[in-house]
Amino acid sequence: MKQMGRKHRHFFRIVAIDHHQPRDGRVLEELGTYDPHMKDKENRVTLVPARIEYWMSVGAKASERVQVFLKKYMDKFRQPAGEAKTS
């Protein structure tokens, strides 16, 4: 998770990052966001399940906090098979 925002109002980007890079360094891809200050608890976390599954399949490891988000929210963001993505 990459920390963003300003003092007393942080939010986080869930990212794929090379393990040699620092936490807030150059990222390979943004995979979602987490805003702990958002009042609507349902929209605090956003994820891109297809890309998360791709990075996990090529050996990426999720941090402990991101693992919690994946368990809790991953099904919410998955599209049912057969449904086309709408823009």
N, CA, C and O atoms as a CHARMM CRD file, in Angstrom:
* protein
*
  348
    1    1 MET  N      0.84900  -1.17200   0.00000 PROA 1      0.00000
    2    1 MET  CA     0.00000   0.00000   0.00000 PROA 1      0.00000
    3    1 MET  C      0.89300   1.23300   0.00000 PROA 1      0.00000
    4    1 MET  O      1.82300   1.34600   0.79800 PROA 1      0.00000
    5    2 LYS  N      0.59900   2.13000  -0.88900 PROA 2      0.00000
    6    2 LYS  CA     1.35500   3.36400  -1.03100 PROA 2      0.00000
    7    2 LYS  C      0.57700   4.48200  -0.34900 PROA 2      0.00000
    8    2 LYS  O     -0.57800   4.73700  -0.69100 PROA 2      0.00000
    9    3 GLN  N      1.20100   5.14200   0.60500 PROA 3      0.00000
   10    3 GLN  CA     0.52800   6.19700   1.36000 PROA 3      0.00000
   11    3 GLN  C      0.51100   7.48700   0.55600 PROA 3      0.00000
   12    3 GLN  O      1.53100   7.90000   0.00400 PROA 3      0.00000
   13    4 MET  N     -0.66100   8.12200   0.49300 PROA 4      0.00000
   14    4 MET  CA    -0.84200   9.37000  -0.23800 PROA 4      0.00000
   15    4 MET  C     -1.60300  10.34200   0.67100 PROA 4      0.00000
   16    4 MET  O     -1.91000  10.01300   1.81700 PROA 4      0.00000
   17    5 GLY  N     -1.90300  11.52700   0.16100 PROA 5      0.00000
   18    5 GLY  CA    -2.72400  12.48200   0.89700 PROA 5      0.00000
   19    5 GLY  C     -1.90500  13.55200   1.58400 PROA 5      0.00000
   20    5 GLY  O     -0.76000  13.81900   1.21800 PROA 5      0.00000
   21    6 ARG  N     -2.51600  14.15900   2.58800 PROA 6      0.00000
   22    6 ARG  CA    -1.85300  15.23400   3.32400 PROA 6      0.00000
   23    6 ARG  C     -1.86900  14.90500   4.81200 PROA 6      0.00000
   24    6 ARG  O     -2.38300  13.86400   5.22000 PROA 6      0.00000
   25    7 LYS  N     -1.32000  15.77300   5.59300 PROA 7      0.00000
   26    7 LYS  CA    -1.25500  15.56400   7.03500 PROA 7      0.00000
   27    7 LYS  C     -2.65900  15.40700   7.61700 PROA 7      0.00000
   28    7 LYS  O     -3.54600  16.20800   7.32300 PROA 7      0.00000
   29    8 HSD  N     -2.85800  14.39400   8.43000 PROA 8      0.00000
   30    8 HSD  CA    -4.13200  14.08100   9.08700 PROA 8      0.00000
   31    8 HSD  C     -5.23900  13.68100   8.10700 PROA 8      0.00000
   32    8 HSD  O     -6.40000  13.60200   8.51000 PROA 8      0.00000
   33    9 ARG  N     -4.92100  13.43000   6.84600 PROA 9      0.00000
   34    9 ARG  CA    -5.93800  13.02400   5.86100 PROA 9      0.00000
   35    9 ARG  C     -5.31000  12.08100   4.83300 PROA 9      0.00000
   36    9 ARG  O     -5.33300  12.35100   3.63200 PROA 9      0.00000
   37   10 HSD  N     -4.75400  10.98000   5.31900 PROA 10     0.00000
   38   10 HSD  CA    -4.08600  10.02700   4.44700 PROA 10     0.00000
   39   10 HSD  C     -5.08900   9.12700   3.73900 PROA 10     0.00000
   40   10 HSD  O     -6.17600   8.86000   4.25200 PROA 10     0.00000
   41   11 PHE  N     -4.71400   8.67200   2.57500 PROA 11     0.00000
   42   11 PHE  CA    -5.40300   7.58000   1.90500 PROA 11     0.00000
   43   11 PHE  C     -4.31900   6.72600   1.27400 PROA 11     0.00000
   44   11 PHE  O     -3.15700   7.12900   1.21600 PROA 11     0.00000
   45   12 PHE  N     -4.69400   5.55800   0.80500 PROA 12     0.00000
   46   12 PHE  CA    -3.70100   4.60900   0.33700 PROA 12     0.00000
   47   12 PHE  C     -4.07000   4.08100  -1.03500 PROA 12     0.00000
   48   12 PHE  O     -5.24600   3.91100  -1.35400 PROA 12     0.00000
   49   13 ARG  N     -3.05800   3.82400  -1.83800 PROA 13     0.00000
   50   13 ARG  CA    -3.23900   3.14600  -3.11400 PROA 13     0.00000
   51   13 ARG  C     -2.70800   1.73100  -2.94600 PROA 13     0.00000
   52   13 ARG  O     -1.60600   1.52200  -2.44000 PROA 13     0.00000
   53   14 ILE  N     -3.49700   0.77800  -3.37100 PROA 14     0.00000
   54   14 ILE  CA    -3.07100  -0.61600  -3.35000 PROA 14     0.00000
   55   14 ILE  C     -2.35600  -0.83800  -4.67400 PROA 14     0.00000
   56   14 ILE  O     -2.96000  -0.70300  -5.73900 PROA 14     0.00000
   57   15 VAL  N     -1.06200  -1.18100  -4.61300 PROA 15     0.00000
   58   15 VAL  CA    -0.22900  -1.20200  -5.81200 PROA 15     0.00000
   59   15 VAL  C      0.58200  -2.48600  -5.91300 PROA 15     0.00000
   60   15 VAL  O      0.82600  -3.17000  -4.91900 PROA 15     0.00000
   61   16 ALA  N      0.99700  -2.79600  -7.14600 PROA 16     0.00000
   62   16 ALA  CA     2.00100  -3.82800  -7.39100 PROA 16     0.00000
   63   16 ALA  C      3.32900  -3.09200  -7.47200 PROA 16     0.00000
   64   16 ALA  O      3.47100  -2.13700  -8.23500 PROA 16     0.00000
   65   17 ILE  N      4.30100  -3.53800  -6.68400 PROA 17     0.00000
   66   17 ILE  CA     5.57900  -2.83900  -6.60300 PROA 17     0.00000
   67   17 ILE  C      6.70600  -3.85600  -6.53100 PROA 17     0.00000
   68   17 ILE  O      6.55100  -4.91500  -5.92300 PROA 17     0.00000
   69   18 ASP  N      7.83000  -3.54400  -7.14300 PROA 18     0.00000
   70   18 ASP  CA     9.00500  -4.40800  -7.07300 PROA 18     0.00000
   71   18 ASP  C      9.52300  -4.39500  -5.63700 PROA 18     0.00000
   72   18 ASP  O      9.56700  -3.34000  -5.00400 PROA 18     0.00000
   73   19 HSD  N      9.91100  -5.54900  -5.12400 PROA 19     0.00000
   74   19 HSD  CA    10.30900  -5.62200  -3.71700 PROA 19     0.00000
   75   19 HSD  C     11.58800  -4.84300  -3.42200 PROA 19     0.00000
   76   19 HSD  O     11.91400  -4.63000  -2.25400 PROA 19     0.00000
   77   20 HSD  N     12.31900  -4.41300  -4.44700 PROA 20     0.00000
   78   20 HSD  CA    13.52300  -3.61200  -4.23100 PROA 20     0.00000
   79   20 HSD  C     13.19500  -2.12700  -4.06100 PROA 20     0.00000
   80   20 HSD  O     14.04500  -1.35300  -3.62100 PROA 20     0.00000
   81   21 GLN  N     11.98300  -1.73100  -4.40200 PROA 21     0.00000
   82   21 GLN  CA    11.57200  -0.33000  -4.31000 PROA 21     0.00000
   83   21 GLN  C     11.07200  -0.00800  -2.90200 PROA 21     0.00000
   84   21 GLN  O     10.54700  -0.88900  -2.22100 PROA 21     0.00000
   85   22 PRO  N     11.22800   1.24600  -2.45500 PROA 22     0.00000
   86   22 PRO  CA    10.65400   1.63800  -1.15900 PROA 22     0.00000
   87   22 PRO  C      9.12700   1.65000  -1.22400 PROA 22     0.00000
   88   22 PRO  O      8.54300   1.62200  -2.30700 PROA 22     0.00000
   89   23 ARG  N      8.49200   1.69000  -0.06000 PROA 23     0.00000
   90   23 ARG  CA     7.02800   1.62500   0.01700 PROA 23     0.00000
   91   23 ARG  C      6.35100   2.65600  -0.87900 PROA 23     0.00000
   92   23 ARG  O      5.37700   2.33100  -1.55800 PROA 23     0.00000
   93   24 ASP  N      6.83900   3.87100  -0.89400 PROA 24     0.00000
   94   24 ASP  CA     6.22300   4.93200  -1.68800 PROA 24     0.00000
   95   24 ASP  C      6.98700   5.18800  -2.98500 PROA 24     0.00000
   96   24 ASP  O      6.88200   6.27000  -3.56200 PROA 24     0.00000
   97   25 GLY  N      7.75500   4.20000  -3.44500 PROA 25     0.00000
   98   25 GLY  CA     8.55000   4.34100  -4.65800 PROA 25     0.00000
   99   25 GLY  C      7.75700   4.08000  -5.92100 PROA 25     0.00000
  100   25 GLY  O      6.52600   4.11300  -5.92300 PROA 25     0.00000
  101   26 ARG  N      8.49000   3.81700  -7.00400 PROA 26     0.00000
  102   26 ARG  CA     7.88600   3.59300  -8.31400 PROA 26     0.00000
  103   26 ARG  C      7.06400   2.31000  -8.29900 PROA 26     0.00000
  104   26 ARG  O      7.51600   1.27300  -7.81400 PROA 26     0.00000
  105   27 VAL  N      5.86200   2.39500  -8.83000 PROA 27     0.00000
  106   27 VAL  CA     4.95900   1.23900  -8.82400 PROA 27     0.00000
  107   27 VAL  C      4.87100   0.62800 -10.21600 PROA 27     0.00000
  108   27 VAL  O      5.10100   1.30500 -11.21900 PROA 27     0.00000
  109   28 LEU  N      4.53600  -0.65700 -10.26600 PROA 28     0.00000
  110   28 LEU  CA     4.32800  -1.34100 -11.53700 PROA 28     0.00000
  111   28 LEU  C      2.90700  -1.11000 -12.03900 PROA 28     0.00000
  112   28 LEU  O      2.68200  -0.90900 -13.23200 PROA 28     0.00000
  113   29 GLU  N      1.94200  -1.14300 -11.10200 PROA 29     0.00000
  114   29 GLU  CA     0.54300  -0.94600 -11.48300 PROA 29     0.00000
  115   29 GLU  C     -0.29000  -0.63600 -10.24400 PROA 29     0.00000
  116   29 GLU  O     -0.05500  -1.19300  -9.17100 PROA 29     0.00000
  117   30 GLU  N     -1.26500   0.26000 -10.40300 PROA 30     0.00000
  118   30 GLU  CA    -2.20300   0.55600  -9.32200 PROA 30     0.00000
  119   30 GLU  C     -3.35600  -0.43900  -9.39300 PROA 30     0.00000
  120   30 GLU  O     -3.96600  -0.62400 -10.44600 PROA 30     0.00000
  121   31 LEU  N     -3.65100  -1.08400  -8.24800 PROA 31     0.00000
  122   31 LEU  CA    -4.64500  -2.15400  -8.21300 PROA 31     0.00000
  123   31 LEU  C     -5.89400  -1.79500  -7.42100 PROA 31     0.00000
  124   31 LEU  O     -6.85100  -2.57000  -7.39700 PROA 31     0.00000
  125   32 GLY  N     -5.90300  -0.64600  -6.78100 PROA 32     0.00000
  126   32 GLY  CA    -7.06700  -0.24000  -6.00400 PROA 32     0.00000
  127   32 GLY  C     -6.71600   0.88800  -5.05500 PROA 32     0.00000
  128   32 GLY  O     -5.59900   1.40600  -5.07000 PROA 32     0.00000
  129   33 THR  N     -7.68900   1.26600  -4.22100 PROA 33     0.00000
  130   33 THR  CA    -7.48000   2.33300  -3.24700 PROA 33     0.00000
  131   33 THR  C     -8.13600   1.97300  -1.92300 PROA 33     0.00000
  132   33 THR  O     -9.02000   1.11800  -1.86000 PROA 33     0.00000
  133   34 TYR  N     -7.68300   2.64500  -0.86300 PROA 34     0.00000
  134   34 TYR  CA    -8.29000   2.52000   0.46200 PROA 34     0.00000
  135   34 TYR  C     -8.28700   3.90200   1.09100 PROA 34     0.00000
  136   34 TYR  O     -7.23000   4.50900   1.26300 PROA 34     0.00000
  137   35 ASP  N     -9.47700   4.40300   1.43600 PROA 35     0.00000
  138   35 ASP  CA    -9.61100   5.70900   2.07600 PROA 35     0.00000
  139   35 ASP  C    -10.28000   5.51900   3.43200 PROA 35     0.00000
  140   35 ASP  O    -11.50400   5.40900   3.50100 PROA 35     0.00000
  141   36 PRO  N     -9.49200   5.47700   4.52400 PROA 36     0.00000
  142   36 PRO  CA   -10.06400   5.21100   5.84200 PROA 36     0.00000
  143   36 PRO  C    -10.95800   6.32600   6.36200 PROA 36     0.00000
  144   36 PRO  O    -11.69700   6.11100   7.32300 PROA 36     0.00000
  145   37 HSD  N    -10.91600   7.50500   5.76300 PROA 37     0.00000
  146   37 HSD  CA   -11.70400   8.63900   6.24800 PROA 37     0.00000
  147   37 HSD  C    -13.06100   8.76000   5.56600 PROA 37     0.00000
  148   37 HSD  O    -13.87200   9.59600   5.96400 PROA 37     0.00000
  149   38 MET  N    -13.32100   7.95500   4.56200 PROA 38     0.00000
  150   38 MET  CA   -14.58900   8.03000   3.83900 PROA 38     0.00000
  151   38 MET  C    -15.73200   7.58800   4.75300 PROA 38     0.00000
  152   38 MET  O    -15.64100   6.54500   5.40100 PROA 38     0.00000
  153   39 LYS  N    -16.78600   8.36300   4.80700 PROA 39     0.00000
  154   39 LYS  CA   -17.91400   8.05900   5.69300 PROA 39     0.00000
  155   39 LYS  C    -18.69100   6.82600   5.22600 PROA 39     0.00000
  156   39 LYS  O    -19.16300   6.04600   6.05300 PROA 39     0.00000
  157   40 ASP  N    -18.82600   6.64600   3.93100 PROA 40     0.00000
  158   40 ASP  CA   -19.53000   5.49100   3.37900 PROA 40     0.00000
  159   40 ASP  C    -18.60400   4.27400   3.43400 PROA 40     0.00000
  160   40 ASP  O    -17.70100   4.13700   2.60900 PROA 40     0.00000
  161   41 LYS  N    -18.83000   3.40100   4.40200 PROA 41     0.00000
  162   41 LYS  CA   -17.93800   2.26600   4.62300 PROA 41     0.00000
  163   41 LYS  C    -17.88500   1.31900   3.43100 PROA 41     0.00000
  164   41 LYS  O    -16.87000   0.65500   3.21800 PROA 41     0.00000
  165   42 GLU  N    -18.95800   1.24400   2.65100 PROA 42     0.00000
  166   42 GLU  CA   -18.98900   0.34800   1.49600 PROA 42     0.00000
  167   42 GLU  C    -18.00600   0.77600   0.41100 PROA 42     0.00000
  168   42 GLU  O    -17.51500  -0.06400  -0.34400 PROA 42     0.00000
  169   43 ASN  N    -17.71500   2.07100   0.32400 PROA 43     0.00000
  170   43 ASN  CA   -16.85400   2.57300  -0.74500 PROA 43     0.00000
  171   43 ASN  C    -15.44600   2.92600  -0.27900 PROA 43     0.00000
  172   43 ASN  O    -14.70900   3.58200  -1.01500 PROA 43     0.00000
  173   44 ARG  N    -15.05800   2.51400   0.90500 PROA 44     0.00000
  174   44 ARG  CA   -13.71000   2.80700   1.39600 PROA 44     0.00000
  175   44 ARG  C    -12.63500   2.10600   0.58300 PROA 44     0.00000
  176   44 ARG  O    -11.53600   2.63200   0.40500 PROA 44     0.00000
  177   45 VAL  N    -12.95400   0.92700   0.09800 PROA 45     0.00000
  178   45 VAL  CA   -11.97900   0.12800  -0.64400 PROA 45     0.00000
  179   45 VAL  C    -12.46600  -0.06400  -2.07200 PROA 45     0.00000
  180   45 VAL  O    -13.62500  -0.41100  -2.29700 PROA 45     0.00000
  181   46 THR  N    -11.57400   0.16300  -3.04300 PROA 46     0.00000
  182   46 THR  CA   -11.85600  -0.18300  -4.43200 PROA 46     0.00000
  183   46 THR  C    -10.74900  -1.11700  -4.89600 PROA 46     0.00000
  184   46 THR  O     -9.58500  -0.93300  -4.54200 PROA 46     0.00000
  185   47 LEU  N    -11.11100  -2.11700  -5.68800 PROA 47     0.00000
  186   47 LEU  CA   -10.14500  -3.10600  -6.16800 PROA 47     0.00000
  187   47 LEU  C    -10.36800  -3.38000  -7.64800 PROA 47     0.00000
  188   47 LEU  O    -11.46100  -3.17200  -8.17500 PROA 47     0.00000
  189   48 VAL  N     -9.31000  -3.85200  -8.31300 PROA 48     0.00000
  190   48 VAL  CA    -9.39200  -4.31100  -9.70000 PROA 48     0.00000
  191   48 VAL  C     -9.05000  -5.80300  -9.67900 PROA 48     0.00000
  192   48 VAL  O     -7.88500  -6.17200  -9.82600 PROA 48     0.00000
  193   49 PRO  N    -10.06600  -6.66500  -9.49600 PROA 49     0.00000
  194   49 PRO  CA    -9.81900  -8.09300  -9.26300 PROA 49     0.00000
  195   49 PRO  C     -9.03300  -8.80300 -10.35700 PROA 49     0.00000
  196   49 PRO  O     -8.19100  -9.64800 -10.05300 PROA 49     0.00000
  197   50 ALA  N     -9.28300  -8.48200 -11.61700 PROA 50     0.00000
  198   50 ALA  CA    -8.58300  -9.17800 -12.69900 PROA 50     0.00000
  199   50 ALA  C     -7.07800  -8.94500 -12.61400 PROA 50     0.00000
  200   50 ALA  O     -6.28900  -9.87200 -12.79600 PROA 50     0.00000
  201   51 ARG  N     -6.68800  -7.72000 -12.34100 PROA 51     0.00000
  202   51 ARG  CA    -5.25600  -7.40500 -12.26500 PROA 51     0.00000
  203   51 ARG  C     -4.63800  -7.95500 -10.98100 PROA 51     0.00000
  204   51 ARG  O     -3.48100  -8.37700 -10.98600 PROA 51     0.00000
  205   52 ILE  N     -5.38700  -7.95500  -9.89500 PROA 52     0.00000
  206   52 ILE  CA    -4.88200  -8.53100  -8.64700 PROA 52     0.00000
  207   52 ILE  C     -4.62800 -10.02000  -8.84500 PROA 52     0.00000
  208   52 ILE  O     -3.59200 -10.53600  -8.42400 PROA 52     0.00000
  209   53 GLU  N     -5.56800 -10.71200  -9.48300 PROA 53     0.00000
  210   53 GLU  CA    -5.39100 -12.14200  -9.74300 PROA 53     0.00000
  211   53 GLU  C     -4.19200 -12.38900 -10.65100 PROA 53     0.00000
  212   53 GLU  O     -3.46600 -13.36600 -10.46600 PROA 53     0.00000
  213   54 TYR  N     -3.97900 -11.51000 -11.63400 PROA 54     0.00000
  214   54 TYR  CA    -2.82200 -11.65800 -12.51500 PROA 54     0.00000
  215   54 TYR  C     -1.52500 -11.55300 -11.71600 PROA 54     0.00000
  216   54 TYR  O     -0.65900 -12.42100 -11.81600 PROA 54     0.00000
  217   55 TRP  N     -1.39300 -10.49100 -10.92400 PROA 55     0.00000
  218   55 TRP  CA    -0.14400 -10.28800 -10.18500 PROA 55     0.00000
  219   55 TRP  C      0.09700 -11.40100  -9.17200 PROA 55     0.00000
  220   55 TRP  O      1.24000 -11.80500  -8.95700 PROA 55     0.00000
  221   56 MET  N     -0.96500 -11.89800  -8.54900 PROA 56     0.00000
  222   56 MET  CA    -0.80300 -13.01100  -7.61100 PROA 56     0.00000
  223   56 MET  C     -0.35600 -14.27000  -8.36200 PROA 56     0.00000
  224   56 MET  O      0.41600 -15.06600  -7.82800 PROA 56     0.00000
  225   57 SER  N     -0.83400 -14.45300  -9.59300 PROA 57     0.00000
  226   57 SER  CA    -0.47900 -15.64800 -10.37000 PROA 57     0.00000
  227   57 SER  C      0.98100 -15.63400 -10.81900 PROA 57     0.00000
  228   57 SER  O      1.55900 -16.69200 -11.06800 PROA 57     0.00000
  229   58 VAL  N      1.58000 -14.45200 -10.92500 PROA 58     0.00000
  230   58 VAL  CA     2.98500 -14.37800 -11.33600 PROA 58     0.00000
  231   58 VAL  C      3.92000 -14.22800 -10.14000 PROA 58     0.00000
  232   58 VAL  O      5.10000 -13.91900 -10.30600 PROA 58     0.00000
  233   59 GLY  N      3.39200 -14.44800  -8.93200 PROA 59     0.00000
  234   59 GLY  CA     4.25200 -14.51700  -7.75700 PROA 59     0.00000
  235   59 GLY  C      4.21400 -13.33900  -6.80700 PROA 59     0.00000
  236   59 GLY  O      4.99700 -13.30100  -5.85800 PROA 59     0.00000
  237   60 ALA  N      3.33800 -12.38200  -7.02400 PROA 60     0.00000
  238   60 ALA  CA     3.24900 -11.24600  -6.10200 PROA 60     0.00000
  239   60 ALA  C      2.69700 -11.71700  -4.75900 PROA 60     0.00000
  240   60 ALA  O      1.88700 -12.64200  -4.69600 PROA 60     0.00000
  241   61 LYS  N      3.14600 -11.06900  -3.69500 PROA 61     0.00000
  242   61 LYS  CA     2.66400 -11.39100  -2.35300 PROA 61     0.00000
  243   61 LYS  C      1.98500 -10.15700  -1.77300 PROA 61     0.00000
  244   61 LYS  O      2.52700  -9.05400  -1.82900 PROA 61     0.00000
  245   62 ALA  N      0.81400 -10.35200  -1.22500 PROA 62     0.00000
  246   62 ALA  CA     0.07000  -9.24000  -0.62300 PROA 62     0.00000
  247   62 ALA  C      0.55100  -9.02100   0.80700 PROA 62     0.00000
  248   62 ALA  O      0.90000  -9.97000   1.50800 PROA 62     0.00000
  249   63 SER  N      0.56500  -7.75300   1.23300 PROA 63     0.00000
  250   63 SER  CA     0.88700  -7.45100   2.62400 PROA 63     0.00000
  251   63 SER  C     -0.24800  -7.95800   3.50800 PROA 63     0.00000
  252   63 SER  O     -1.31800  -8.30700   3.01100 PROA 63     0.00000
  253   64 GLU  N     -0.01600  -7.99600   4.80700 PROA 64     0.00000
  254   64 GLU  CA    -1.04300  -8.49300   5.72900 PROA 64     0.00000
  255   64 GLU  C     -2.32700  -7.67800   5.61200 PROA 64     0.00000
  256   64 GLU  O     -3.42000  -8.24300   5.59000 PROA 64     0.00000
  257   65 ARG  N     -2.20400  -6.36800   5.53900 PROA 65     0.00000
  258   65 ARG  CA    -3.36800  -5.49300   5.47200 PROA 65     0.00000
  259   65 ARG  C     -4.13100  -5.69800   4.16300 PROA 65     0.00000
  260   65 ARG  O     -5.36200  -5.73700   4.15400 PROA 65     0.00000
  261   66 VAL  N     -3.40300  -5.82800   3.07500 PROA 66     0.00000
  262   66 VAL  CA    -4.04800  -6.03700   1.78000 PROA 66     0.00000
  263   66 VAL  C     -4.73100  -7.40200   1.74600 PROA 66     0.00000
  264   66 VAL  O     -5.79000  -7.53600   1.13200 PROA 66     0.00000
  265   67 GLN  N     -4.16100  -8.40500   2.38100 PROA 67     0.00000
  266   67 GLN  CA    -4.80300  -9.72000   2.45200 PROA 67     0.00000
  267   67 GLN  C     -6.16700  -9.62200   3.12800 PROA 67     0.00000
  268   67 GLN  O     -7.11700 -10.28300   2.70900 PROA 67     0.00000
  269   68 VAL  N     -6.26600  -8.80200   4.16900 PROA 68     0.00000
  270   68 VAL  CA    -7.54800  -8.59800   4.85100 PROA 68     0.00000
  271   68 VAL  C     -8.55900  -7.98000   3.88100 PROA 68     0.00000
  272   68 VAL  O     -9.70700  -8.42100   3.82200 PROA 68     0.00000
  273   69 PHE  N     -8.14000  -6.96300   3.12400 PROA 69     0.00000
  274   69 PHE  CA    -9.03100  -6.32800   2.14900 PROA 69     0.00000
  275   69 PHE  C     -9.47100  -7.32200   1.08200 PROA 69     0.00000
  276   69 PHE  O    -10.63800  -7.33600   0.69000 PROA 69     0.00000
  277   70 LEU  N     -8.55200  -8.14500   0.61500 PROA 70     0.00000
  278   70 LEU  CA    -8.88800  -9.10900  -0.43000 PROA 70     0.00000
  279   70 LEU  C     -9.92000 -10.11100   0.06100 PROA 70     0.00000
  280   70 LEU  O    -10.86400 -10.43100  -0.66200 PROA 70     0.00000
  281   71 LYS  N     -9.75600 -10.60400   1.26900 PROA 71     0.00000
  282   71 LYS  CA   -10.72000 -11.55800   1.81800 PROA 71     0.00000
  283   71 LYS  C    -12.09400 -10.91500   1.98600 PROA 71     0.00000
  284   71 LYS  O    -13.12100 -11.53700   1.71300 PROA 71     0.00000
  285   72 LYS  N    -12.09900  -9.66500   2.43700 PROA 72     0.00000
  286   72 LYS  CA   -13.35100  -8.99500   2.77100 PROA 72     0.00000
  287   72 LYS  C    -14.08500  -8.44600   1.54300 PROA 72     0.00000
  288   72 LYS  O    -15.31300  -8.50700   1.48500 PROA 72     0.00000
  289   73 TYR  N    -13.35300  -7.91500   0.56700 PROA 73     0.00000
  290   73 TYR  CA   -13.98000  -7.14800  -0.51300 PROA 73     0.00000
  291   73 TYR  C    -13.84800  -7.73700  -1.91300 PROA 73     0.00000
  292   73 TYR  O    -14.51300  -7.24800  -2.82600 PROA 73     0.00000
  293   74 MET  N    -13.03300  -8.74900  -2.12700 PROA 74     0.00000
  294   74 MET  CA   -12.75800  -9.22000  -3.48500 PROA 74     0.00000
  295   74 MET  C    -14.02800  -9.66300  -4.21400 PROA 74     0.00000
  296   74 MET  O    -14.19200  -9.34000  -5.39000 PROA 74     0.00000
  297   75 ASP  N    -14.91700 -10.38100  -3.56200 PROA 75     0.00000
  298   75 ASP  CA   -16.14100 -10.85100  -4.21800 PROA 75     0.00000
  299   75 ASP  C    -17.04000  -9.69900  -4.64800 PROA 75     0.00000
  300   75 ASP  O    -17.75200  -9.80900  -5.64600 PROA 75     0.00000
  301   76 LYS  N    -17.01400  -8.60800  -3.91200 PROA 76     0.00000
  302   76 LYS  CA   -17.84800  -7.44600  -4.23200 PROA 76     0.00000
  303   76 LYS  C    -17.47300  -6.84900  -5.59100 PROA 76     0.00000
  304   76 LYS  O    -18.33900  -6.33500  -6.29900 PROA 76     0.00000
  305   77 PHE  N    -16.19400  -6.91400  -5.95800 PROA 77     0.00000
  306   77 PHE  CA   -15.72300  -6.26200  -7.17900 PROA 77     0.00000
  307   77 PHE  C    -15.63000  -7.19800  -8.37600 PROA 77     0.00000
  308   77 PHE  O    -15.40600  -6.73600  -9.49500 PROA 77     0.00000
  309   78 ARG  N    -15.79300  -8.48300  -8.17100 PROA 78     0.00000
  310   78 ARG  CA   -15.74100  -9.43400  -9.29000 PROA 78     0.00000
  311   78 ARG  C    -17.00400  -9.31900 -10.12400 PROA 78     0.00000
  312   78 ARG  O    -18.10000  -9.14500  -9.58900 PROA 78     0.00000
  313   79 GLN  N    -16.84500  -9.41600 -11.44000 PROA 79     0.00000
  314   79 GLN  CA   -18.00000  -9.44000 -12.33900 PROA 79     0.00000
  315   79 GLN  C    -18.41300 -10.88200 -12.54800 PROA 79     0.00000
  316   79 GLN  O    -17.55400 -11.74700 -12.71800 PROA 79     0.00000
  317   80 PRO  N    -19.69700 -11.15900 -12.53900 PROA 80     0.00000
  318   80 PRO  CA   -20.13900 -12.51700 -12.84400 PROA 80     0.00000
  319   80 PRO  C    -19.69400 -12.92400 -14.25000 PROA 80     0.00000
  320   80 PRO  O    -19.66700 -12.09400 -15.15900 PROA 80     0.00000
  321   81 ALA  N    -19.35000 -14.18600 -14.42500 PROA 81     0.00000
  322   81 ALA  CA   -18.91100 -14.67800 -15.73000 PROA 81     0.00000
  323   81 ALA  C    -20.02300 -14.47700 -16.75600 PROA 81     0.00000
  324   81 ALA  O    -21.19700 -14.71800 -16.47400 PROA 81     0.00000
  325   82 GLY  N    -19.63700 -14.03600 -17.94000 PROA 82     0.00000
  326   82 GLY  CA   -20.61900 -13.83800 -18.99800 PROA 82     0.00000
  327   82 GLY  C    -21.13100 -12.41700 -19.10700 PROA 82     0.00000
  328   82 GLY  O    -21.71000 -12.05000 -20.13000 PROA 82     0.00000
  329   83 GLU  N    -20.93300 -11.60700 -18.07600 PROA 83     0.00000
  330   83 GLU  CA   -21.37100 -10.21300 -18.14600 PROA 83     0.00000
  331   83 GLU  C    -20.27200  -9.37500 -18.76000 PROA 83     0.00000
  332   83 GLU  O    -19.11300  -9.47300 -18.35800 PROA 83     0.00000
  333   84 ALA  N    -20.62200  -8.56000 -19.72000 PROA 84     0.00000
  334   84 ALA  CA   -19.65100  -7.68600 -20.36400 PROA 84     0.00000
  335   84 ALA  C    -19.40500  -6.47400 -19.48400 PROA 84     0.00000
  336   84 ALA  O    -20.29900  -6.00800 -18.77800 PROA 84     0.00000
  337   85 LYS  N    -18.18600  -5.97500 -19.53900 PROA 85     0.00000
  338   85 LYS  CA   -17.84400  -4.78100 -18.77700 PROA 85     0.00000
  339   85 LYS  C    -18.45200  -3.57000 -19.47000 PROA 85     0.00000
  340   85 LYS  O    -18.30300  -3.40400 -20.68100 PROA 85     0.00000
  341   86 THR  N    -19.14000  -2.72100 -18.70200 PROA 86     0.00000
  342   86 THR  CA   -19.74600  -1.51600 -19.26800 PROA 86     0.00000
  343   86 THR  C    -18.95100  -0.30500 -18.83900 PROA 86     0.00000
  344   86 THR  O    -18.45200  -0.24700 -17.71500 PROA 86     0.00000
  345   87 SER  N    -18.83100   0.66800 -19.73400 PROA 87     0.00000
  346   87 SER  CA   -18.06600   1.87100 -19.42600 PROA 87     0.00000
  347   87 SER  C    -18.98300   2.99500 -19.05700 PROA 87     0.00000
  348   87 SER  O    -18.52200   4.09800 -18.76200 PROA 87     0.00000
